[in-house]
Amino acid sequence: MIAKNNIFNIRASKTNWVGKTGARRGFVEFDTEEHGIRAWLVLMRTYRRRYGCTTIRQIVTRFAPPTENATERYIQFVCGQTLLTPDTTLTCRLDYCFLAVAMARMETGTWIEATAVLEVMKKYDIEII
């Protein structure tokens, strides 16, 4: 089940996301896919700045913890898609764009273009690094 325009399966919380229209079965619903991508970018910025998550292993382990997911398989999938190793530090916008593509595919089977993620990043001036 994919919550409306939530291609990353972001869990519902008290966060008042831009474009949030509600929640369904524990996941946020957004008015547009663009707002779903924006929420994921803001989440990744929070992971990096607040929690020090700078690698695929750290990000995926926090996003999809082993208590609920096959986290190691998730990490390997993302690494295969991005051609980065689990412990390589993400150092630029494109690393996060490719990470988004892989995580959307893993979470909901949704294919998105890295350029779409970059456009949202630029439009909302979201700097993760």
Disulfide bonds with the S-S distance in Angstrom:
none
